Amino acid sequence: MIVGEALDIMQVAGVGAGALVTEMARSTWESMRGGVARLFRRSGEESAAQELRLIDAARQRLVDSPESERGSVEDRLRNELMIQLAAFLQKHPDAAQELQDLVDEVKGASDGDGARTNVHHNNESMVVISAGDINASGGFHYRAPEQSR
């Protein structure tokens, strides 16, 4: 993430955009939005309000999107928000660390939000528990353990 003494603006913008899109559909959205609003205030209240209108419109598009299109909407929003954040960070490179700290804070808070699962008497089936994304493009294969005879 660090290039020389400065954070890589494009990388921070990309990570920030990803965190924004992830938080848009969560109950923690208002906290993330508040942090981004503080960040944007570096350009003044009027500019911050314009930036937040774009963020809010992006969130509304995500929330209003059909479930079947959600993935492609998220991808488009990540790209749009990365451009928005990168442009902002070009004008305010000193804000890159603040954005990175906000992302780290939100990720840290989200790490404890996972569901708790107890599995009892689970015979002849498989349970998959993950704290993150799972790519099962190759499929899951399960074979019952050999029966002892």
PLY file of the C-alpha trace (Angstrom):
ply
format ascii 1.0
element vertex 149
property float x
property float y
property float z
element edge 148
property int vertex1
property int vertex2
end_header
0.00 0.00 0.00
2.86 2.40 0.70
4.92 3.81 -2.15
7.93 5.54 -0.69
6.51 7.65 2.13
3.06 8.18 0.59
0.10 5.88 0.20
-0.70 4.81 -3.34
-3.77 6.93 -4.09
-5.26 4.56 -6.67
-4.88 1.58 -4.38
-6.43 3.42 -1.43
-9.26 4.65 -3.69
-9.89 1.09 -4.87
-9.95 -0.31 -1.34
-12.15 2.59 -0.22
-14.59 2.04 -3.07
-14.81 -1.65 -2.27
-15.51 -0.90 1.39
-18.16 1.67 0.45
-20.01 -0.78 -1.78
-19.79 -3.52 0.84
-21.14 -1.26 3.58
-23.97 0.17 1.45
-26.16 -2.87 2.09
-25.27 -3.29 5.76
-26.63 -1.80 8.93
-23.24 -0.11 9.45
-23.76 2.13 6.39
-24.45 5.33 8.37
-21.15 4.98 10.20
-19.25 4.57 6.93
-21.17 7.45 5.34
-20.34 9.69 8.31
-16.63 8.92 7.95
-16.70 9.65 4.23
-18.60 12.90 4.88
-15.83 14.03 7.28
-13.27 13.15 4.63
-15.06 15.13 1.90
-15.36 18.21 4.12
-11.72 18.92 3.36
-13.04 20.53 0.15
-15.65 22.60 2.00
-19.28 22.00 2.87
-20.72 22.63 -0.60
-18.27 20.29 -2.30
-18.80 17.67 0.42
-22.56 17.85 -0.14
-22.07 17.27 -3.90
-19.76 14.30 -3.30
-22.22 12.79 -0.80
-25.11 13.17 -3.25
-23.14 10.98 -5.67
-22.44 8.42 -2.93
-26.08 8.41 -1.83
-27.29 8.00 -5.42
-24.90 5.06 -5.86
-26.23 3.43 -2.70
-29.81 3.91 -3.85
-29.01 2.22 -7.18
-27.55 -0.73 -5.30
-30.46 -1.02 -2.88
-33.02 -0.70 -5.69
-31.30 -3.21 -7.96
-32.87 -6.64 -8.42
-31.05 -9.42 -6.58
-30.20 -11.07 -9.92
-28.31 -7.93 -11.03
-26.72 -7.07 -7.71
-23.25 -8.38 -8.57
-22.93 -6.38 -11.78
-24.31 -3.26 -10.07
-21.73 -3.67 -7.30
-18.94 -3.98 -9.87
-20.04 -0.81 -11.69
-20.37 1.10 -8.44
-16.90 0.00 -7.28
-15.43 1.42 -10.50
-17.42 4.66 -10.29
-16.59 5.20 -6.63
-12.92 4.40 -7.18
-12.79 7.16 -9.81
-14.61 9.57 -7.49
-12.32 8.78 -4.55
-9.16 8.88 -6.66
-10.11 12.32 -8.02
-10.74 13.54 -4.48
-7.45 12.08 -3.22
-5.57 13.71 -6.11
-6.74 17.07 -4.74
-6.23 16.04 -1.10
-3.43 13.45 -0.93
-3.21 14.00 2.83
-6.69 12.40 3.10
-5.43 9.02 1.83
-4.37 7.88 5.28
-7.69 9.00 6.76
-9.58 6.96 4.13
-7.36 3.94 4.76
-7.97 4.29 8.52
-11.74 4.47 7.91
-11.64 1.31 5.80
-9.57 -0.49 8.45
-11.99 0.65 11.17
-15.03 -0.57 9.26
-13.38 -3.89 8.40
-12.40 -4.36 12.03
-15.97 -3.71 13.16
-17.32 -6.09 10.52
-14.98 -8.91 11.53
-16.91 -9.38 14.78
-20.31 -9.28 13.08
-20.21 -12.80 11.71
-22.95 -15.24 12.48
-22.34 -17.77 15.17
-23.15 -21.31 14.20
-23.46 -24.47 16.20
-23.81 -27.75 14.37
-24.91 -30.85 16.23
-25.65 -34.36 15.04
-24.67 -33.50 11.49
-24.69 -36.87 9.76
-24.21 -37.45 6.05
-24.08 -33.77 5.13
-21.56 -30.99 4.87
-21.46 -27.63 6.63
-19.44 -24.80 5.14
-18.73 -21.78 7.32
-16.75 -18.85 5.99
-15.84 -15.40 7.23
-15.50 -14.24 3.62
-16.36 -15.04 0.05
-16.25 -18.63 -1.17
-15.57 -19.45 -4.80
-17.09 -22.82 -5.49
-16.71 -22.74 -9.25
-15.16 -26.19 -9.07
-18.03 -27.39 -6.89
-18.01 -28.90 -3.45
-17.25 -32.56 -3.17
-18.09 -34.49 -0.09
-17.61 -38.13 0.61
-18.86 -39.67 3.78
-16.13 -41.17 5.93
-15.50 -44.85 5.53
-17.73 -46.89 7.80
-15.75 -48.98 10.23
-16.83 -52.60 10.06
0 1
1 2
2 3
3 4
4 5
5 6
6 7
7 8
8 9
9 10
10 11
11 12
12 13
13 14
14 15
15 16
16 17
17 18
18 19
19 20
20 21
21 22
22 23
23 24
24 25
25 26
26 27
27 28
28 29
29 30
30 31
31 32
32 33
33 34
34 35
35 36
36 37
37 38
38 39
39 40
40 41
41 42
42 43
43 44
44 45
45 46
46 47
47 48
48 49
49 50
50 51
51 52
52 53
53 54
54 55
55 56
56 57
57 58
58 59
59 60
60 61
61 62
62 63
63 64
64 65
65 66
66 67
67 68
68 69
69 70
70 71
71 72
72 73
73 74
74 75
75 76
76 77
77 78
78 79
79 80
80 81
81 82
82 83
83 84
84 85
85 86
86 87
87 88
88 89
89 90
90 91
91 92
92 93
93 94
94 95
95 96
96 97
97 98
98 99
99 100
100 101
101 102
102 103
103 104
104 105
105 106
106 107
107 108
108 109
109 110
110 111
111 112
112 113
113 114
114 115
115 116
116 117
117 118
118 119
119 120
120 121
121 122
122 123
123 124
124 125
125 126
126 127
127 128
128 129
129 130
130 131
131 132
132 133
133 134
134 135
135 136
136 137
137 138
138 139
139 140
140 141
141 142
142 143
143 144
144 145
145 146
146 147
147 148
